[in-house]
Amino acid sequence: MPDKPLTVAYFTMEIGLTSSMPTFAGGLGILAADIMRSCADLAVPAACITVCWQHGYLHQHIHADGTQEYENTPWDPASVLKRLPETVKVSLEGREVTVGAWLYEIVSNGHTVPVYFLDTNLQENTPEDREITSFLYGGDLAMRIRQEAVLGIGGVRMLRALKYGEIGTYHMNEGHAAFLTLELLKEREYSDGNVRKSCAFTTHTPVKAGHDVFDYGLASRVLGDAIPWHIKKIAGEDALSMTHLAMHLSRYTCAVSRIHGQVSRRMFPGESIDAITNGVHHTTWTCPSMQSLFDRYASGWRNDPSVLERTCREFPDDDLWEAHQEAKKALLAYVNERTDQTFDVDTLTIASARRVVPYKRPELLYTNLERLKEVCGGRVQIIHSGNAHPSDPFSQEVIQRMVQRSRTLHDFVKIHYIENYNPDLAKLLVAGTDVWLNTPTRLHEASGTSGMKACVNGVLNLSTLDGWWIEGYGRDPEAGWRIGPLAEALGDAEEDRKVDAEDFYTQLQYEVIPEYYYQERRRWIRRMKRAVGLMGYFNTHRCVHEYLRKAWTPS
Ligand SMILES: *Cc1c(COP(=O)(O)O)cnc(C)c1O
């Protein structure tokens, strides 16, 4: 390859390009894939550096009693990716570990964004070192350091081996990639300023405990002299914080929504943290029937999704409704194949699907079962999906309870929990439901992107005001509904929970259900158009333009 310059080398621990490549765990990887797709569409000279995880996203099977099994998704990188001849070495615990790479190409309109999957599962390595790229987020802290060294240090060396020329910005998608700065320091005579001018960083984690922090003794043992003498000045006095390292060696740091920017600035006082609100890749997440509607009435939307904002009000009501009903039928057919209940296309459908973790409060809607029965009484059907972590028994019990409730509440509201949430299933869900429900604890959802995927399909969000929905609802309150007060009005966690649950029932009873069944359909359809309109903003083309302007323009 000749001396090819890059605007951005985008480093990410995970990427979720397809359901068949389980090299991701959740939203972070899905976002990385969407941003890279937009780079390809917009012909941005970009390359992505990630890791070829043997085991990332797990396959979930749910038994009739609600207990679950999680299995590794078997996949063969050689069947999807191209093995590259280049290898590099990274020194770990004094051993020279060989790192290879696989190539995946995202091609759009003749422009290619290469995605390099780094891999230590090579003959040259010891059996232990071959395991470094086995389990995404698996293993102990020493393993995590090895993995992050392969990504950061190995990644920079791989770019050199691939003979890339000038690289405008090394982008760290979350702190996992921050060791890339150590390699750049070594290349640039340990000048912080020289490294800082080439780096940018996105933080994704609004909770302190979610940030990687390593003991200096351990880090030195694993990384040896890759750790520079002044590490404590740049990565923290007490321990090596990947977030501090990334922030202190970046000329630009951002959070992933405006509220997350505020939360991050509070969490890291004195740091300069901007915000670029996430988006989703519009053509990837729009269902086929909506795509064909947009092709007819929103000409140009594929190249420029902001067209949707200007054209959505002109969509003919019947066409929009028909396009939605088609997506709904596809989802309900999928559900009905998997349950002995019959979900029907004329019943208001609410879907709530995401990783099962406490802060997302997946059971909020079941806080008061009597109230739920009274409100829903035969007029609502609910679809859930989402994986728990295999070593998190509490979240697995949440799923079990939700499965069991589908039996006890059967006469009042149909509920089905679809097993094995993944991007393909997400596509069906975000397009085929009528309402997308999200109930995170305020200030805990950095952005969230599934609600944006719902919007582009004319599906209405019903969500607590957190992450992106503060901005979405703020731009157009007709595009859905909010649950509970604004993020600023924070009280005690249990108290908040009660208030939000009560407000959820109220919204459902007095807003959502009447609008769906008893008012003119035009009103609902008007909201659907407004939801599609939001996609003019919450797409990754806008994100990439914003990144180019704020993060990827070297100073
Ligand atoms: C979009 C998506 C996510 C992220 O959605 P959230 O809004 O953060 O819940 C996670 N997993 C899959 C499979 C997705 O498609």
The ligand as an ORCA input file, in Angstrom:
! r2SCAN-3c Opt
* xyz 0 1
  C     -28.815     -0.391     19.258
  C     -28.409     -1.573     20.020
  C     -27.938     -1.439     21.334
  C     -27.848     -0.102     22.037
  O     -29.130      0.328     22.411
  P     -29.490      1.039     23.781
  O     -30.400      2.124     23.424
  O     -28.214      1.537     24.381
  O     -30.138     -0.001     24.605
  C     -27.563     -2.575     22.009
  N     -27.635     -3.799     21.435
  C     -28.088     -3.960     20.187
  C     -28.142     -5.339     19.617
  C     -28.491     -2.859     19.437
  O     -28.925     -3.036     18.185
*
